[in-house]
Amino acid sequence: MKTEDLSLFHLVADCQSFTQAASISDLPVANVSRRIKALEQDLGFMLFQRTTRQLRITEAGDQFYQRTRPLLNELNNTLQELQGAQQELKGRLRIQMFADSNLILPLLQQYQQRHPGVTFDIVVSDRELDLVENGFDLGMRLGKQRDSSQVARQAGTLRRLVVASPDYLARHGRPERPEALSQRNCVLFRMPNGQLDDDWQVDPHNRVKVQGDFIVNQQSMLSDLILSGHGIGFLPNLIALPLIQEGKLEQLFEGDPSFGEAIWLIYSSRQLQTRLLKDFIEFILTATKNDPTLYHIL
Protein backbone atom coordinates (compact mmCIF):
# COMPACT_ATOMS: atom_id res chain seq x y z
CA MET A 1 0.00 0.00 0.00
CA LYS A 2 1.43 3.36 -1.06
CA THR A 3 1.27 6.41 1.19
CA GLU A 4 0.04 8.48 -1.77
CA ASP A 5 -2.92 6.13 -2.23
CA LEU A 6 -3.76 6.31 1.48
CA SER A 7 -3.74 10.12 1.28
CA LEU A 8 -5.95 9.95 -1.80
CA PHE A 9 -8.41 7.69 0.06
CA HIS A 10 -8.66 10.27 2.86
CA LEU A 11 -9.26 13.04 0.34
CA VAL A 12 -12.06 11.07 -1.35
CA ALA A 13 -13.60 10.32 2.05
CA ASP A 14 -13.48 13.99 3.02
CA CYS A 15 -14.99 15.14 -0.28
CA GLN A 16 -17.41 12.18 -0.63
CA SER A 17 -16.79 12.47 -4.34
CA PHE A 18 -14.30 11.06 -6.84
CA THR A 19 -14.84 14.10 -9.07
CA GLN A 20 -14.16 16.65 -6.34
CA ALA A 21 -11.12 14.76 -5.08
CA ALA A 22 -9.78 14.56 -8.63
CA SER A 23 -10.25 18.31 -9.10
CA ILE A 24 -8.43 19.15 -5.85
CA SER A 25 -5.56 16.73 -6.51
CA ASP A 26 -5.37 17.71 -10.20
CA LEU A 27 -5.80 14.12 -11.38
CA PRO A 28 -8.17 12.52 -13.90
CA VAL A 29 -11.30 11.08 -12.27
CA ALA A 30 -10.56 7.69 -13.82
CA ASN A 31 -7.13 7.70 -12.20
CA VAL A 32 -8.61 8.40 -8.76
CA SER A 33 -11.25 5.70 -9.17
CA ARG A 34 -8.69 3.15 -10.37
CA ARG A 35 -6.31 3.81 -7.48
CA ILE A 36 -9.06 3.53 -4.86
CA LYS A 37 -10.22 0.26 -6.42
CA ALA A 38 -6.63 -1.07 -6.34
CA LEU A 39 -6.35 -0.02 -2.67
CA GLU A 40 -9.55 -1.94 -1.89
CA GLN A 41 -8.13 -5.03 -3.59
CA ASP A 42 -4.92 -4.75 -1.55
CA LEU A 43 -6.85 -4.35 1.69
CA GLY A 44 -9.40 -7.06 0.95
CA PHE A 45 -12.49 -5.00 1.80
CA MET A 46 -14.63 -2.28 0.25
CA LEU A 47 -13.94 1.31 1.28
CA PHE A 48 -16.88 2.93 -0.53
CA GLN A 49 -20.35 2.00 -1.71
CA ARG A 50 -20.82 3.40 -5.21
CA THR A 51 -24.09 4.28 -6.91
CA THR A 52 -24.84 6.45 -9.91
CA ARG A 53 -25.93 9.26 -7.58
CA GLN A 54 -23.63 9.15 -4.59
CA LEU A 55 -20.53 7.77 -2.97
CA ARG A 56 -20.76 6.55 0.62
CA ILE A 57 -18.00 5.27 2.86
CA THR A 58 -18.57 1.75 4.20
CA GLU A 59 -18.44 0.81 7.87
CA ALA A 60 -15.08 -0.87 7.30
CA GLY A 61 -13.91 2.14 5.30
CA ASP A 62 -14.88 4.50 8.11
CA GLN A 63 -12.99 2.40 10.68
CA PHE A 64 -9.96 2.36 8.39
CA TYR A 65 -10.26 6.13 7.98
CA GLN A 66 -10.40 6.75 11.75
CA ARG A 67 -7.48 4.41 12.51
CA THR A 68 -5.18 5.70 9.77
CA ARG A 69 -5.86 9.43 10.14
CA PRO A 70 -3.51 9.91 13.16
CA LEU A 71 -0.83 7.80 11.44
CA LEU A 72 -1.07 9.81 8.24
CA ASN A 73 -1.00 13.10 10.16
CA GLU A 74 2.11 12.02 12.06
CA LEU A 75 3.85 10.85 8.90
CA ASN A 76 3.12 14.12 7.08
CA ASN A 77 4.19 16.23 10.07
CA THR A 78 7.46 14.30 10.33
CA LEU A 79 8.20 14.69 6.62
CA GLN A 80 7.38 18.41 6.72
CA GLU A 81 9.65 19.00 9.72
CA LEU A 82 12.56 17.09 8.23
CA GLN A 83 12.17 18.55 4.76
CA GLY A 84 11.28 22.02 6.03
CA ALA A 85 14.72 22.75 7.40
CA GLN A 86 16.14 22.39 3.90
CA GLN A 87 13.31 23.60 1.68
CA GLU A 88 11.78 26.99 0.99
CA LEU A 89 8.07 27.34 1.58
CA LYS A 90 6.24 27.07 -1.73
CA GLY A 91 2.93 25.93 -3.13
CA ARG A 92 -0.62 27.16 -3.57
CA LEU A 93 -2.92 28.45 -0.85
CA ARG A 94 -6.59 28.49 -1.82
CA ILE A 95 -8.48 30.90 0.43
CA GLN A 96 -12.14 31.89 0.64
CA MET A 97 -12.59 35.52 1.76
CA PHE A 98 -15.70 37.53 2.56
CA ALA A 99 -16.63 40.31 0.15
CA ASP A 100 -14.71 43.61 0.26
CA SER A 101 -11.87 42.21 2.38
CA ASN A 102 -9.34 44.06 0.22
CA LEU A 103 -7.31 45.42 3.13
CA ILE A 104 -5.92 41.94 3.77
CA LEU A 105 -4.18 42.00 0.38
CA PRO A 106 -1.07 43.91 1.56
CA LEU A 107 -0.44 41.17 4.11
CA LEU A 108 -0.69 38.53 1.41
CA GLN A 109 1.77 40.49 -0.71
CA GLN A 110 4.17 40.81 2.24
CA TYR A 111 4.01 37.06 2.75
CA GLN A 112 4.62 36.45 -0.94
CA GLN A 113 7.69 38.71 -0.84
CA ARG A 114 9.09 36.53 1.94
CA HIS A 115 8.19 33.35 0.06
CA PRO A 116 8.19 33.98 -3.72
CA GLY A 117 7.26 30.36 -4.41
CA VAL A 118 3.81 30.80 -2.86
CA THR A 119 0.74 31.30 -5.06
CA PHE A 120 -2.58 32.60 -3.70
CA ASP A 121 -5.86 31.41 -5.18
CA ILE A 122 -8.50 33.77 -3.74
CA VAL A 123 -12.25 33.17 -3.99
CA VAL A 124 -14.50 35.97 -2.68
CA SER A 125 -17.92 34.94 -1.41
CA ASP A 126 -20.22 35.78 1.52
CA ARG A 127 -21.59 32.23 1.41
CA GLU A 128 -20.13 29.80 3.92
CA LEU A 129 -18.80 27.30 1.40
CA ASP A 130 -17.67 23.86 2.56
CA LEU A 131 -13.90 24.16 2.74
CA VAL A 132 -13.09 20.51 2.02
CA GLU A 133 -15.63 20.02 -0.77
CA ASN A 134 -14.44 23.18 -2.54
CA GLY A 135 -10.74 22.53 -2.06
CA PHE A 136 -10.03 25.47 0.26
CA ASP A 137 -7.06 25.47 2.59
CA LEU A 138 -8.41 28.36 4.63
CA GLY A 139 -11.50 30.50 5.02
CA MET A 140 -11.82 34.04 6.35
CA ARG A 141 -15.25 34.57 7.90
CA LEU A 142 -17.24 36.96 10.06
CA GLY A 143 -19.31 36.58 13.20
CA LYS A 144 -20.20 33.60 15.33
CA GLN A 145 -18.95 30.25 14.04
CA ARG A 146 -21.15 27.21 14.63
CA ASP A 147 -19.39 24.33 12.85
CA SER A 148 -17.53 22.32 15.51
CA SER A 149 -15.72 20.30 12.83
CA GLN A 150 -13.72 23.42 11.94
CA VAL A 151 -10.88 25.12 13.75
CA ALA A 152 -11.49 28.87 14.26
CA ARG A 153 -8.81 31.37 15.28
CA GLN A 154 -9.66 35.05 15.67
CA ALA A 155 -7.61 37.34 13.44
CA GLY A 156 -9.28 40.68 14.08
CA THR A 157 -12.47 42.66 14.50
CA LEU A 158 -14.60 44.17 11.74
CA ARG A 159 -16.27 47.40 12.78
CA ARG A 160 -19.16 49.02 10.98
CA LEU A 161 -19.58 52.77 10.89
CA VAL A 162 -22.66 54.94 10.46
CA VAL A 163 -21.84 57.27 7.57
CA ALA A 164 -23.39 59.83 5.26
CA SER A 165 -22.17 62.05 2.44
CA PRO A 166 -21.45 65.77 3.00
CA ASP A 167 -24.22 66.51 0.48
CA TYR A 168 -26.81 64.54 2.48
CA LEU A 169 -25.78 66.25 5.73
CA ALA A 170 -25.96 69.69 4.10
CA ARG A 171 -29.53 69.01 2.93
CA HIS A 172 -30.92 67.10 5.92
CA GLY A 173 -28.71 68.01 8.86
CA ARG A 174 -26.59 65.81 11.08
CA PRO A 175 -28.37 63.45 13.52
CA GLU A 176 -27.11 64.21 17.03
CA ARG A 177 -27.85 60.85 18.66
CA PRO A 178 -28.05 57.24 17.36
CA GLU A 179 -31.78 56.98 18.19
CA ALA A 180 -32.46 59.78 15.69
CA LEU A 181 -31.58 57.34 12.88
CA SER A 182 -35.04 55.79 13.17
CA GLN A 183 -36.46 59.02 11.71
CA ARG A 184 -34.04 59.19 8.77
CA ASN A 185 -33.96 57.52 5.37
CA CYS A 186 -31.32 54.79 5.53
CA VAL A 187 -29.92 52.62 2.77
CA LEU A 188 -30.41 48.99 3.86
CA PHE A 189 -28.41 45.88 3.09
CA ARG A 190 -29.84 42.39 2.61
CA MET A 191 -27.37 39.77 3.81
CA PRO A 192 -26.45 36.63 1.84
CA ASN A 193 -28.72 34.53 4.10
CA GLY A 194 -31.67 36.77 3.14
CA GLN A 195 -31.85 38.62 6.44
CA LEU A 196 -32.53 42.36 6.25
CA ASP A 197 -29.94 44.42 8.10
CA ASP A 198 -32.27 47.02 9.60
CA ASP A 199 -31.34 46.63 13.27
CA TRP A 200 -28.08 48.57 13.64
CA GLN A 201 -25.85 47.97 16.66
CA VAL A 202 -24.13 51.35 16.47
CA ASP A 203 -22.01 50.74 19.57
CA PRO A 204 -22.15 48.46 22.64
CA HIS A 205 -24.93 50.60 24.16
CA ASN A 206 -27.07 51.66 21.19
CA ARG A 207 -29.12 49.41 18.90
CA VAL A 208 -31.48 51.25 16.53
CA LYS A 209 -34.24 49.96 14.26
CA VAL A 210 -33.95 51.82 10.96
CA GLN A 211 -35.93 52.09 7.72
CA GLY A 212 -35.33 53.19 4.17
CA ASP A 213 -36.58 53.17 0.60
CA PHE A 214 -33.66 51.22 -0.90
CA ILE A 215 -32.71 47.64 -0.04
CA VAL A 216 -29.71 46.16 -1.86
CA ASN A 217 -27.65 42.98 -1.54
CA GLN A 218 -24.37 44.27 -2.99
CA GLN A 219 -21.87 46.32 -1.00
CA SER A 220 -20.72 48.37 -4.00
CA MET A 221 -24.33 49.43 -4.76
CA LEU A 222 -24.86 50.23 -1.09
CA SER A 223 -21.77 52.46 -1.13
CA ASP A 224 -22.84 54.20 -4.35
CA LEU A 225 -26.25 55.10 -2.91
CA ILE A 226 -24.71 56.52 0.26
CA LEU A 227 -22.09 58.45 -1.71
CA SER A 228 -24.81 59.95 -3.93
CA GLY A 229 -26.49 61.44 -0.84
CA HIS A 230 -29.55 59.20 -0.99
CA GLY A 231 -29.44 58.27 2.68
CA ILE A 232 -27.45 57.20 5.73
CA GLY A 233 -25.61 53.89 5.66
CA PHE A 234 -23.93 51.36 7.93
CA LEU A 235 -20.73 50.33 6.18
CA PRO A 236 -17.90 47.99 7.12
CA ASN A 237 -14.86 50.04 8.01
CA LEU A 238 -12.98 48.19 5.28
CA ILE A 239 -15.07 50.23 2.84
CA ALA A 240 -15.88 53.32 4.90
CA LEU A 241 -12.44 54.37 6.15
CA PRO A 242 -10.87 55.12 2.74
CA LEU A 243 -13.97 57.12 1.73
CA ILE A 244 -13.88 59.07 5.01
CA GLN A 245 -10.19 59.83 4.52
CA GLU A 246 -10.94 61.12 1.02
CA GLY A 247 -13.67 63.41 2.36
CA LYS A 248 -16.42 61.61 0.43
CA LEU A 249 -18.19 60.38 3.56
CA GLU A 250 -18.42 61.48 7.19
CA GLN A 251 -18.64 59.26 10.25
CA LEU A 252 -21.68 60.27 12.30
CA PHE A 253 -20.96 58.75 15.72
CA GLU A 254 -17.80 57.82 17.56
CA GLY A 255 -17.77 54.27 18.86
CA ASP A 256 -15.69 51.79 20.77
CA PRO A 257 -12.83 50.82 18.36
CA SER A 258 -12.75 47.29 19.76
CA PHE A 259 -16.48 46.73 19.19
CA GLY A 260 -17.59 44.78 16.13
CA GLU A 261 -17.82 41.38 14.51
CA ALA A 262 -15.00 38.93 15.03
CA ILE A 263 -12.99 37.94 11.96
CA TRP A 264 -11.97 34.29 11.97
CA LEU A 265 -9.44 32.20 10.14
CA ILE A 266 -11.20 28.89 9.56
CA TYR A 267 -9.76 25.56 8.51
CA SER A 268 -11.11 22.05 8.63
CA SER A 269 -10.00 19.74 11.42
CA ARG A 270 -10.38 16.91 8.90
CA GLN A 271 -7.68 18.25 6.61
CA LEU A 272 -3.97 17.59 6.78
CA GLN A 273 -2.43 20.93 7.75
CA THR A 274 0.65 21.59 5.64
CA ARG A 275 3.72 23.44 6.86
CA LEU A 276 2.85 26.23 4.42
CA LEU A 277 -0.66 26.65 5.86
CA LYS A 278 0.61 26.59 9.46
CA ASP A 279 3.24 29.23 8.68
CA PHE A 280 0.78 31.47 6.85
CA ILE A 281 -1.80 31.34 9.67
CA GLU A 282 0.84 32.26 12.25
CA PHE A 283 2.05 35.11 9.99
CA ILE A 284 -1.47 36.60 9.79
CA LEU A 285 -2.13 36.23 13.52
CA THR A 286 1.22 37.78 14.42
CA ALA A 287 0.72 40.69 12.01
CA THR A 288 -2.74 41.55 13.34
CA LYS A 289 -1.70 41.28 16.99
CA ASN A 290 1.44 43.38 16.55
CA ASP A 291 -0.43 46.21 14.84
CA PRO A 292 -3.57 47.21 16.81
CA THR A 293 -4.71 49.55 14.03
CA LEU A 294 -4.53 46.74 11.49
CA TYR A 295 -6.23 44.40 13.94
CA HIS A 296 -9.34 46.58 14.07
CA ILE A 297 -9.34 47.39 10.36
CA LEU A 298 -9.20 43.75 9.33
C-alpha positions as CSV (number, residue, x, y, z in Angstrom):
1,M,0.0,0.0,0.0
2,K,1.4,3.4,-1.1
3,T,1.3,6.4,1.2
4,E,0.0,8.5,-1.8
5,D,-2.9,6.1,-2.2
6,L,-3.8,6.3,1.5
7,S,-3.7,10.1,1.3
8,L,-6.0,10.0,-1.8
9,F,-8.4,7.7,0.1
10,H,-8.7,10.3,2.9
11,L,-9.3,13.0,0.3
12,V,-12.1,11.1,-1.4
13,A,-13.6,10.3,2.1
14,D,-13.5,14.0,3.0
15,C,-15.0,15.1,-0.3
16,Q,-17.4,12.2,-0.6
17,S,-16.8,12.5,-4.3
18,F,-14.3,11.1,-6.8
19,T,-14.8,14.1,-9.1
20,Q,-14.2,16.7,-6.3
21,A,-11.1,14.8,-5.1
22,A,-9.8,14.6,-8.6
23,S,-10.2,18.3,-9.1
24,I,-8.4,19.1,-5.9
25,S,-5.6,16.7,-6.5
26,D,-5.4,17.7,-10.2
27,L,-5.8,14.1,-11.4
28,P,-8.2,12.5,-13.9
29,V,-11.3,11.1,-12.3
30,A,-10.6,7.7,-13.8
31,N,-7.1,7.7,-12.2
32,V,-8.6,8.4,-8.8
33,S,-11.2,5.7,-9.2
34,R,-8.7,3.1,-10.4
35,R,-6.3,3.8,-7.5
36,I,-9.1,3.5,-4.9
37,K,-10.2,0.3,-6.4
38,A,-6.6,-1.1,-6.3
39,L,-6.3,0.0,-2.7
40,E,-9.5,-1.9,-1.9
41,Q,-8.1,-5.0,-3.6
42,D,-4.9,-4.7,-1.6
43,L,-6.9,-4.4,1.7
44,G,-9.4,-7.1,1.0
45,F,-12.5,-5.0,1.8
46,M,-14.6,-2.3,0.2
47,L,-13.9,1.3,1.3
48,F,-16.9,2.9,-0.5
49,Q,-20.4,2.0,-1.7
50,R,-20.8,3.4,-5.2
51,T,-24.1,4.3,-6.9
52,T,-24.8,6.5,-9.9
53,R,-25.9,9.3,-7.6
54,Q,-23.6,9.2,-4.6
55,L,-20.5,7.8,-3.0
56,R,-20.8,6.6,0.6
57,I,-18.0,5.3,2.9
58,T,-18.6,1.7,4.2
59,E,-18.4,0.8,7.9
60,A,-15.1,-0.9,7.3
61,G,-13.9,2.1,5.3
62,D,-14.9,4.5,8.1
63,Q,-13.0,2.4,10.7
64,F,-10.0,2.4,8.4
65,Y,-10.3,6.1,8.0
66,Q,-10.4,6.8,11.7
67,R,-7.5,4.4,12.5
68,T,-5.2,5.7,9.8
69,R,-5.9,9.4,10.1
70,P,-3.5,9.9,13.2
71,L,-0.8,7.8,11.4
72,L,-1.1,9.8,8.2
73,N,-1.0,13.1,10.2
74,E,2.1,12.0,12.1
75,L,3.9,10.8,8.9
76,N,3.1,14.1,7.1
77,N,4.2,16.2,10.1
78,T,7.5,14.3,10.3
79,L,8.2,14.7,6.6
80,Q,7.4,18.4,6.7
81,E,9.6,19.0,9.7
82,L,12.6,17.1,8.2
83,Q,12.2,18.6,4.8
84,G,11.3,22.0,6.0
85,A,14.7,22.8,7.4
86,Q,16.1,22.4,3.9
87,Q,13.3,23.6,1.7
88,E,11.8,27.0,1.0
89,L,8.1,27.3,1.6
90,K,6.2,27.1,-1.7
91,G,2.9,25.9,-3.1
92,R,-0.6,27.2,-3.6
93,L,-2.9,28.4,-0.9
94,R,-6.6,28.5,-1.8
95,I,-8.5,30.9,0.4
96,Q,-12.1,31.9,0.6
97,M,-12.6,35.5,1.8
98,F,-15.7,37.5,2.6
99,A,-16.6,40.3,0.2
100,D,-14.7,43.6,0.3
101,S,-11.9,42.2,2.4
102,N,-9.3,44.1,0.2
103,L,-7.3,45.4,3.1
104,I,-5.9,41.9,3.8
105,L,-4.2,42.0,0.4
106,P,-1.1,43.9,1.6
107,L,-0.4,41.2,4.1
108,L,-0.7,38.5,1.4
109,Q,1.8,40.5,-0.7
110,Q,4.2,40.8,2.2
111,Y,4.0,37.1,2.7
112,Q,4.6,36.5,-0.9
113,Q,7.7,38.7,-0.8
114,R,9.1,36.5,1.9
115,H,8.2,33.4,0.1
116,P,8.2,34.0,-3.7
117,G,7.3,30.4,-4.4
118,V,3.8,30.8,-2.9
119,T,0.7,31.3,-5.1
120,F,-2.6,32.6,-3.7
121,D,-5.9,31.4,-5.2
122,I,-8.5,33.8,-3.7
123,V,-12.3,33.2,-4.0
124,V,-14.5,36.0,-2.7
125,S,-17.9,34.9,-1.4
126,D,-20.2,35.8,1.5
127,R,-21.6,32.2,1.4
128,E,-20.1,29.8,3.9
129,L,-18.8,27.3,1.4
130,D,-17.7,23.9,2.6
131,L,-13.9,24.2,2.7
132,V,-13.1,20.5,2.0
133,E,-15.6,20.0,-0.8
134,N,-14.4,23.2,-2.5
135,G,-10.7,22.5,-2.1
136,F,-10.0,25.5,0.3
137,D,-7.1,25.5,2.6
138,L,-8.4,28.4,4.6
139,G,-11.5,30.5,5.0
140,M,-11.8,34.0,6.4
141,R,-15.3,34.6,7.9
142,L,-17.2,37.0,10.1
143,G,-19.3,36.6,13.2
144,K,-20.2,33.6,15.3
145,Q,-18.9,30.2,14.0
146,R,-21.2,27.2,14.6
147,D,-19.4,24.3,12.9
148,S,-17.5,22.3,15.5
149,S,-15.7,20.3,12.8
150,Q,-13.7,23.4,11.9
151,V,-10.9,25.1,13.7
152,A,-11.5,28.9,14.3
153,R,-8.8,31.4,15.3
154,Q,-9.7,35.0,15.7
155,A,-7.6,37.3,13.4
156,G,-9.3,40.7,14.1
157,T,-12.5,42.7,14.5
158,L,-14.6,44.2,11.7
159,R,-16.3,47.4,12.8
160,R,-19.2,49.0,11.0
161,L,-19.6,52.8,10.9
162,V,-22.7,54.9,10.5
163,V,-21.8,57.3,7.6
164,A,-23.4,59.8,5.3
165,S,-22.2,62.0,2.4
166,P,-21.5,65.8,3.0
167,D,-24.2,66.5,0.5
168,Y,-26.8,64.5,2.5
169,L,-25.8,66.2,5.7
170,A,-26.0,69.7,4.1
171,R,-29.5,69.0,2.9
172,H,-30.9,67.1,5.9
173,G,-28.7,68.0,8.9
174,R,-26.6,65.8,11.1
175,P,-28.4,63.5,13.5
176,E,-27.1,64.2,17.0
177,R,-27.9,60.8,18.7
178,P,-28.0,57.2,17.4
179,E,-31.8,57.0,18.2
180,A,-32.5,59.8,15.7
181,L,-31.6,57.3,12.9
182,S,-35.0,55.8,13.2
183,Q,-36.5,59.0,11.7
184,R,-34.0,59.2,8.8
185,N,-34.0,57.5,5.4
186,C,-31.3,54.8,5.5
187,V,-29.9,52.6,2.8
188,L,-30.4,49.0,3.9
189,F,-28.4,45.9,3.1
190,R,-29.8,42.4,2.6
191,M,-27.4,39.8,3.8
192,P,-26.4,36.6,1.8
193,N,-28.7,34.5,4.1
194,G,-31.7,36.8,3.1
195,Q,-31.9,38.6,6.4
196,L,-32.5,42.4,6.2
197,D,-29.9,44.4,8.1
198,D,-32.3,47.0,9.6
199,D,-31.3,46.6,13.3
200,W,-28.1,48.6,13.6
201,Q,-25.9,48.0,16.7
202,V,-24.1,51.3,16.5
203,D,-22.0,50.7,19.6
204,P,-22.1,48.5,22.6
205,H,-24.9,50.6,24.2
206,N,-27.1,51.7,21.2
207,R,-29.1,49.4,18.9
208,V,-31.5,51.2,16.5
209,K,-34.2,50.0,14.3
210,V,-34.0,51.8,11.0
211,Q,-35.9,52.1,7.7
212,G,-35.3,53.2,4.2
213,D,-36.6,53.2,0.6
214,F,-33.7,51.2,-0.9
215,I,-32.7,47.6,0.0
216,V,-29.7,46.2,-1.9
217,N,-27.6,43.0,-1.5
218,Q,-24.4,44.3,-3.0
219,Q,-21.9,46.3,-1.0
220,S,-20.7,48.4,-4.0
221,M,-24.3,49.4,-4.8
222,L,-24.9,50.2,-1.1
223,S,-21.8,52.5,-1.1
224,D,-22.8,54.2,-4.3
225,L,-26.3,55.1,-2.9
226,I,-24.7,56.5,0.3
227,L,-22.1,58.5,-1.7
228,S,-24.8,59.9,-3.9
229,G,-26.5,61.4,-0.8
230,H,-29.6,59.2,-1.0
231,G,-29.4,58.3,2.7
232,I,-27.5,57.2,5.7
233,G,-25.6,53.9,5.7
234,F,-23.9,51.4,7.9
235,L,-20.7,50.3,6.2
236,P,-17.9,48.0,7.1
237,N,-14.9,50.0,8.0
238,L,-13.0,48.2,5.3
239,I,-15.1,50.2,2.8
240,A,-15.9,53.3,4.9
241,L,-12.4,54.4,6.2
242,P,-10.9,55.1,2.7
243,L,-14.0,57.1,1.7
244,I,-13.9,59.1,5.0
245,Q,-10.2,59.8,4.5
246,E,-10.9,61.1,1.0
247,G,-13.7,63.4,2.4
248,K,-16.4,61.6,0.4
249,L,-18.2,60.4,3.6
250,E,-18.4,61.5,7.2
251,Q,-18.6,59.3,10.3
252,L,-21.7,60.3,12.3
253,F,-21.0,58.7,15.7
254,E,-17.8,57.8,17.6
255,G,-17.8,54.3,18.9
256,D,-15.7,51.8,20.8
257,P,-12.8,50.8,18.4
258,S,-12.8,47.3,19.8
259,F,-16.5,46.7,19.2
260,G,-17.6,44.8,16.1
261,E,-17.8,41.4,14.5
262,A,-15.0,38.9,15.0
263,I,-13.0,37.9,12.0
264,W,-12.0,34.3,12.0
265,L,-9.4,32.2,10.1
266,I,-11.2,28.9,9.6
267,Y,-9.8,25.6,8.5
268,S,-11.1,22.0,8.6
269,S,-10.0,19.7,11.4
270,R,-10.4,16.9,8.9
271,Q,-7.7,18.2,6.6
272,L,-4.0,17.6,6.8
273,Q,-2.4,20.9,7.8
274,T,0.6,21.6,5.6
275,R,3.7,23.4,6.9
276,L,2.9,26.2,4.4
277,L,-0.7,26.7,5.9
278,K,0.6,26.6,9.5
279,D,3.2,29.2,8.7
280,F,0.8,31.5,6.8
281,I,-1.8,31.3,9.7
282,E,0.8,32.3,12.2
283,F,2.0,35.1,10.0
284,I,-1.5,36.6,9.8
285,L,-2.1,36.2,13.5
286,T,1.2,37.8,14.4
287,A,0.7,40.7,12.0
288,T,-2.7,41.6,13.3
289,K,-1.7,41.3,17.0
290,N,1.4,43.4,16.5
291,D,-0.4,46.2,14.8
292,P,-3.6,47.2,16.8
293,T,-4.7,49.5,14.0
294,L,-4.5,46.7,11.5
295,Y,-6.2,44.4,13.9
296,H,-9.3,46.6,14.1
297,I,-9.3,47.4,10.4
298,L,-9.2,43.7,9.3
